[in-house]
Amino acid sequence: MTSKRTRRAWVRGVVVGMAIAAFGCGKDEGEVVHKEGDAEVRVKDQGDTVDITVKGEDGTATYSSGAGVELPSGFPEDVPTYPGMKLEFSGTQGKMYTVNGRTSDAMAKVSEALKAKAAAEGWSEVMSMNQQGAGGQPGMMMSYSKADRVLNLVLAGETDGTSISIMTGTQ
């Protein structure tokens, strides 16, 4: 009998391997499913987006990556997003949501807009920290809380805009 840790590591390895296979096999669209005991990993290539679903004893996690990514189903309406942000990744596991994207706007403009939206939606700022990112570009981390929920925003300045990561869920 394998431990939970071993099974989780195995499932993560399969997910990565299947995602690489889906991207690298040259097929335009298709689906690959792998089952091991109670765990199932499903990778679906939809052309401009690859969707991965992992089902196991800890529940279901879903991930989407590519040009056609949208906000995940059930993404909370009170979580601030940046207008015109081009999503590149989304993920969910239970009530936890993660989205990553980019905009051509400067980091200062993005951070001010997200701070204003968070405040307008009733989020309380817990922490805001400027940092230096890769290549000397500016970076920023902001954390918020609201009832039993948390919101983390991570911004990375880039020469051509800003990378935005939004993570939210229950504590």
C-alpha positions as protocol buffer text, in pm:
chain_id: "A"
residue {
  index: 1
  type: MET
  ca { x: 0 y: 0 z: 0 }
}
residue {
  index: 2
  type: THR
  ca { x: 141 y: 339 z: -97 }
}
residue {
  index: 3
  type: SER
  ca { x: 129 y: 645 z: 125 }
}
residue {
  index: 4
  type: LYS
  ca { x: -76 y: 956 z: 43 }
}
residue {
  index: 5
  type: ARG
  ca { x: 247 y: 1149 z: -15 }
}
residue {
  index: 6
  type: THR
  ca { x: 372 y: 889 z: -264 }
}
residue {
  index: 7
  type: ARG
  ca { x: 39 y: 885 z: -448 }
}
residue {
  index: 8
  type: ARG
  ca { x: 24 y: 1266 z: -466 }
}
residue {
  index: 9
  type: ALA
  ca { x: 380 y: 1281 z: -597 }
}
residue {
  index: 10
  type: TRP
  ca { x: 297 y: 1013 z: -853 }
}
residue {
  index: 11
  type: VAL
  ca { x: -20 y: 1194 z: -967 }
}
residue {
  index: 12
  type: ARG
  ca { x: 168 y: 1525 z: -1000 }
}
residue {
  index: 13
  type: GLY
  ca { x: 434 y: 1349 z: -1207 }
}
residue {
  index: 14
  type: VAL
  ca { x: 169 y: 1199 z: -1431 }
}
residue {
  index: 15
  type: VAL
  ca { x: 1 y: 1539 z: -1474 }
}
residue {
  index: 16
  type: VAL
  ca { x: 327 y: 1702 z: -1579 }
}
residue {
  index: 17
  type: GLY
  ca { x: 415 y: 1414 z: -1809 }
}
residue {
  index: 18
  type: MET
  ca { x: 74 y: 1410 z: -1971 }
}
residue {
  index: 19
  type: ALA
  ca { x: 75 y: 1787 z: -2016 }
}
residue {
  index: 20
  type: ILE
  ca { x: 415 y: 1766 z: -2186 }
}
residue {
  index: 21
  type: ALA
  ca { x: 287 y: 1486 z: -2406 }
}
residue {
  index: 22
  type: ALA
  ca { x: -25 y: 1684 z: -2494 }
}
residue {
  index: 23
  type: PHE
  ca { x: 180 y: 1989 z: -2592 }
}
residue {
  index: 24
  type: GLY
  ca { x: 461 y: 1804 z: -2761 }
}
residue {
  index: 25
  type: CYS
  ca { x: 287 y: 1528 z: -2953 }
}
residue {
  index: 26
  type: GLY
  ca { x: 189 y: 1751 z: -3245 }
}
residue {
  index: 27
  type: LYS
  ca { x: -182 y: 1670 z: -3222 }
}
residue {
  index: 28
  type: ASP
  ca { x: -415 y: 1965 z: -3258 }
}
residue {
  index: 29
  type: GLU
  ca { x: -687 y: 1830 z: -3034 }
}
residue {
  index: 30
  type: GLY
  ca { x: -748 y: 1520 z: -2827 }
}
residue {
  index: 31
  type: GLU
  ca { x: -784 y: 1374 z: -2482 }
}
residue {
  index: 32
  type: VAL
  ca { x: -565 y: 1148 z: -2272 }
}
residue {
  index: 33
  type: VAL
  ca { x: -694 y: 977 z: -1957 }
}
residue {
  index: 34
  type: HIS
  ca { x: -487 y: 785 z: -1704 }
}
residue {
  index: 35
  type: LYS
  ca { x: -631 y: 599 z: -1405 }
}
residue {
  index: 36
  type: GLU
  ca { x: -443 y: 453 z: -1109 }
}
residue {
  index: 37
  type: GLY
  ca { x: -660 y: 316 z: -829 }
}
residue {
  index: 38
  type: ASP
  ca { x: -900 y: 591 z: -724 }
}
residue {
  index: 39
  type: ALA
  ca { x: -698 y: 862 z: -899 }
}
residue {
  index: 40
  type: GLU
  ca { x: -773 y: 986 z: -1250 }
}
residue {
  index: 41
  type: VAL
  ca { x: -586 y: 1239 z: -1460 }
}
residue {
  index: 42
  type: ARG
  ca { x: -752 y: 1375 z: -1773 }
}
residue {
  index: 43
  type: VAL
  ca { x: -567 y: 1600 z: -2019 }
}
residue {
  index: 44
  type: LYS
  ca { x: -771 y: 1754 z: -2297 }
}
residue {
  index: 45
  type: ASP
  ca { x: -610 y: 1952 z: -2579 }
}
residue {
  index: 46
  type: GLN
  ca { x: -866 y: 2195 z: -2720 }
}
residue {
  index: 47
  type: GLY
  ca { x: -640 y: 2366 z: -2972 }
}
residue {
  index: 48
  type: ASP
  ca { x: -563 y: 2698 z: -2805 }
}
residue {
  index: 49
  type: THR
  ca { x: -612 y: 2566 z: -2449 }
}
residue {
  index: 50
  type: VAL
  ca { x: -508 y: 2254 z: -2259 }
}
residue {
  index: 51
  type: ASP
  ca { x: -736 y: 2148 z: -1973 }
}
residue {
  index: 52
  type: ILE
  ca { x: -617 y: 1912 z: -1698 }
}
residue {
  index: 53
  type: THR
  ca { x: -848 y: 1751 z: -1442 }
}
residue {
  index: 54
  type: VAL
  ca { x: -710 y: 1551 z: -1150 }
}
residue {
  index: 55
  type: LYS
  ca { x: -957 y: 1347 z: -942 }
}
residue {
  index: 56
  type: GLY
  ca { x: -851 y: 1166 z: -628 }
}
residue {
  index: 57
  type: GLU
  ca { x: -928 y: 1105 z: -264 }
}
residue {
  index: 58
  type: ASP
  ca { x: -859 y: 1473 z: -186 }
}
residue {
  index: 59
  type: GLY
  ca { x: -1119 y: 1593 z: -437 }
}
residue {
  index: 60
  type: THR
  ca { x: -1092 y: 1737 z: -786 }
}
residue {
  index: 61
  type: ALA
  ca { x: -848 y: 1994 z: -918 }
}
residue {
  index: 62
  type: THR
  ca { x: -878 y: 2157 z: -1260 }
}
residue {
  index: 63
  type: TYR
  ca { x: -621 y: 2355 z: -1456 }
}
residue {
  index: 64
  type: SER
  ca { x: -634 y: 2536 z: -1790 }
}
residue {
  index: 65
  type: SER
  ca { x: -341 y: 2681 z: -1978 }
}
residue {
  index: 66
  type: GLY
  ca { x: -308 y: 2855 z: -2312 }
}
residue {
  index: 67
  type: ALA
  ca { x: -447 y: 3137 z: -2520 }
}
residue {
  index: 68
  type: GLY
  ca { x: -815 y: 3046 z: -2466 }
}
residue {
  index: 69
  type: VAL
  ca { x: -818 y: 3047 z: -2084 }
}
residue {
  index: 70
  type: GLU
  ca { x: -1116 y: 3207 z: -1911 }
}
residue {
  index: 71
  type: LEU
  ca { x: -1200 y: 3270 z: -1547 }
}
residue {
  index: 72
  type: PRO
  ca { x: -1289 y: 2935 z: -1388 }
}
residue {
  index: 73
  type: SER
  ca { x: -1649 y: 2847 z: -1320 }
}
residue {
  index: 74
  type: GLY
  ca { x: -1751 y: 2975 z: -977 }
}
residue {
  index: 75
  type: PHE
  ca { x: -1473 y: 3237 z: -959 }
}
residue {
  index: 76
  type: PRO
  ca { x: -1593 y: 3480 z: -690 }
}
residue {
  index: 77
  type: GLU
  ca { x: -1743 y: 3802 z: -832 }
}
residue {
  index: 78
  type: ASP
  ca { x: -1598 y: 4011 z: -549 }
}
residue {
  index: 79
  type: VAL
  ca { x: -1238 y: 3918 z: -634 }
}
residue {
  index: 80
  type: PRO
  ca { x: -1077 y: 4199 z: -832 }
}
residue {
  index: 81
  type: THR
  ca { x: -941 y: 4129 z: -1178 }
}
residue {
  index: 82
  type: TYR
  ca { x: -770 y: 4373 z: -1410 }
}
residue {
  index: 83
  type: PRO
  ca { x: -966 y: 4494 z: -1718 }
}
residue {
  index: 84
  type: GLY
  ca { x: -815 y: 4365 z: -2039 }
}
residue {
  index: 85
  type: MET
  ca { x: -592 y: 4117 z: -1856 }
}
residue {
  index: 86
  type: LYS
  ca { x: -511 y: 3833 z: -2095 }
}
residue {
  index: 87
  type: LEU
  ca { x: -545 y: 3511 z: -1895 }
}
residue {
  index: 88
  type: GLU
  ca { x: -282 y: 3241 z: -1950 }
}
residue {
  index: 89
  type: PHE
  ca { x: -360 y: 2999 z: -1665 }
}
residue {
  index: 90
  type: SER
  ca { x: -645 y: 2915 z: -1428 }
}
residue {
  index: 91
  type: GLY
  ca { x: -678 y: 2653 z: -1159 }
}
residue {
  index: 92
  type: THR
  ca { x: -929 y: 2542 z: -898 }
}
residue {
  index: 93
  type: GLN
  ca { x: -931 y: 2298 z: -613 }
}
residue {
  index: 94
  type: GLY
  ca { x: -1240 y: 2306 z: -397 }
}
residue {
  index: 95
  type: LYS
  ca { x: -1299 y: 2672 z: -304 }
}
residue {
  index: 96
  type: MET
  ca { x: -943 y: 2775 z: -400 }
}
residue {
  index: 97
  type: TYR
  ca { x: -893 y: 2965 z: -726 }
}
residue {
  index: 98
  type: THR
  ca { x: -578 y: 3079 z: -906 }
}
residue {
  index: 99
  type: VAL
  ca { x: -553 y: 3281 z: -1228 }
}
residue {
  index: 100
  type: ASN
  ca { x: -246 y: 3419 z: -1401 }
}
residue {
  index: 101
  type: GLY
  ca { x: -232 y: 3664 z: -1688 }
}
residue {
  index: 102
  type: ARG
  ca { x: -69 y: 3973 z: -1833 }
}
residue {
  index: 103
  type: THR
  ca { x: -141 y: 4323 z: -1944 }
}
residue {
  index: 104
  type: SER
  ca { x: 63 y: 4576 z: -2137 }
}
residue {
  index: 105
  type: ASP
  ca { x: -9 y: 4835 z: -1864 }
}
residue {
  index: 106
  type: ALA
  ca { x: 263 y: 4942 z: -1619 }
}
residue {
  index: 107
  type: MET
  ca { x: 273 y: 4778 z: -1277 }
}
residue {
  index: 108
  type: ALA
  ca { x: 195 y: 5103 z: -1089 }
}
residue {
  index: 109
  type: LYS
  ca { x: -131 y: 5146 z: -1283 }
}
residue {
  index: 110
  type: VAL
  ca { x: -226 y: 4779 z: -1230 }
}
residue {
  index: 111
  type: SER
  ca { x: -153 y: 4785 z: -856 }
}
residue {
  index: 112
  type: GLU
  ca { x: -355 y: 5103 z: -797 }
}
residue {
  index: 113
  type: ALA
  ca { x: -653 y: 4965 z: -992 }
}
residue {
  index: 114
  type: LEU
  ca { x: -649 y: 4631 z: -806 }
}
residue {
  index: 115
  type: LYS
  ca { x: -611 y: 4802 z: -467 }
}
residue {
  index: 116
  type: ALA
  ca { x: -909 y: 5028 z: -542 }
}
residue {
  index: 117
  type: LYS
  ca { x: -1123 y: 4735 z: -660 }
}
residue {
  index: 118
  type: ALA
  ca { x: -1033 y: 4525 z: -354 }
}
residue {
  index: 119
  type: ALA
  ca { x: -1131 y: 4809 z: -121 }
}
residue {
  index: 120
  type: ALA
  ca { x: -1455 y: 4871 z: -313 }
}
residue {
  index: 121
  type: GLU
  ca { x: -1547 y: 4502 z: -275 }
}
residue {
  index: 122
  type: GLY
  ca { x: -1490 y: 4509 z: 101 }
}
residue {
  index: 123
  type: TRP
  ca { x: -1151 y: 4335 z: 119 }
}
residue {
  index: 124
  type: SER
  ca { x: -927 y: 4444 z: 411 }
}
residue {
  index: 125
  type: GLU
  ca { x: -561 y: 4488 z: 328 }
}
residue {
  index: 126
  type: VAL
  ca { x: -338 y: 4268 z: 544 }
}
residue {
  index: 127
  type: MET
  ca { x: -5 y: 4331 z: 376 }
}
residue {
  index: 128
  type: SER
  ca { x: 147 y: 4513 z: 80 }
}
residue {
  index: 129
  type: MET
  ca { x: 512 y: 4470 z: -7 }
}
residue {
  index: 130
  type: ASN
  ca { x: 721 y: 4606 z: -293 }
}
residue {
  index: 131
  type: GLN
  ca { x: 1003 y: 4385 z: -413 }
}
residue {
  index: 132
  type: GLN
  ca { x: 1251 y: 4354 z: -694 }
}
residue {
  index: 133
  type: GLY
  ca { x: 1179 y: 4088 z: -950 }
}
residue {
  index: 134
  type: ALA
  ca { x: 1381 y: 3919 z: -1220 }
}
residue {
  index: 135
  type: GLY
  ca { x: 1613 y: 4143 z: -1416 }
}
residue {
  index: 136
  type: GLY
  ca { x: 1566 y: 4428 z: -1170 }
}
residue {
  index: 137
  type: GLN
  ca { x: 1201 y: 4475 z: -1265 }
}
residue {
  index: 138
  type: PRO
  ca { x: 962 y: 4587 z: -990 }
}
residue {
  index: 139
  type: GLY
  ca { x: 737 y: 4341 z: -813 }
}
residue {
  index: 140
  type: MET
  ca { x: 461 y: 4362 z: -556 }
}
residue {
  index: 141
  type: MET
  ca { x: 274 y: 4128 z: -324 }
}
residue {
  index: 142
  type: MET
  ca { x: -60 y: 4226 z: -168 }
}
residue {
  index: 143
  type: SER
  ca { x: -269 y: 4020 z: 75 }
}
residue {
  index: 144
  type: TYR
  ca { x: -629 y: 4081 z: 178 }
}
residue {
  index: 145
  type: SER
  ca { x: -891 y: 3915 z: 395 }
}
residue {
  index: 146
  type: LYS
  ca { x: -1269 y: 3914 z: 400 }
}
residue {
  index: 147
  type: ALA
  ca { x: -1462 y: 3704 z: 654 }
}
residue {
  index: 148
  type: ASP
  ca { x: -1303 y: 3356 z: 632 }
}
residue {
  index: 149
  type: ARG
  ca { x: -1148 y: 3419 z: 288 }
}
residue {
  index: 150
  type: VAL
  ca { x: -807 y: 3532 z: 170 }
}
residue {
  index: 151
  type: LEU
  ca { x: -690 y: 3709 z: -145 }
}
residue {
  index: 152
  type: ASN
  ca { x: -330 y: 3729 z: -263 }
}
residue {
  index: 153
  type: LEU
  ca { x: -221 y: 3940 z: -558 }
}
residue {
  index: 154
  type: VAL
  ca { x: 130 y: 3912 z: -701 }
}
residue {
  index: 155
  type: LEU
  ca { x: 245 y: 4157 z: -967 }
}
residue {
  index: 156
  type: ALA
  ca { x: 567 y: 4140 z: -1166 }
}
residue {
  index: 157
  type: GLY
  ca { x: 675 y: 4432 z: -1379 }
}
residue {
  index: 158
  type: GLU
  ca { x: 807 y: 4339 z: -1722 }
}
residue {
  index: 159
  type: THR
  ca { x: 961 y: 4544 z: -2001 }
}
residue {
  index: 160
  type: ASP
  ca { x: 636 y: 4516 z: -2196 }
}
residue {
  index: 161
  type: GLY
  ca { x: 379 y: 4531 z: -1914 }
}
residue {
  index: 162
  type: THR
  ca { x: 281 y: 4345 z: -1600 }
}
residue {
  index: 163
  type: SER
  ca { x: 229 y: 3981 z: -1506 }
}
residue {
  index: 164
  type: ILE
  ca { x: -63 y: 3932 z: -1263 }
}
residue {
  index: 165
  type: SER
  ca { x: -132 y: 3634 z: -1033 }
}
residue {
  index: 166
  type: ILE
  ca { x: -455 y: 3622 z: -834 }
}
residue {
  index: 167
  type: MET
  ca { x: -511 y: 3354 z: -568 }
}
residue {
  index: 168
  type: THR
  ca { x: -818 y: 3335 z: -346 }
}
residue {
  index: 169
  type: GLY
  ca { x: -1000 y: 3089 z: -125 }
}
residue {
  index: 170
  type: THR
  ca { x: -1104 y: 3007 z: 227 }
}
residue {
  index: 171
  type: GLN
  ca { x: -860 y: 3007 z: 519 }
}
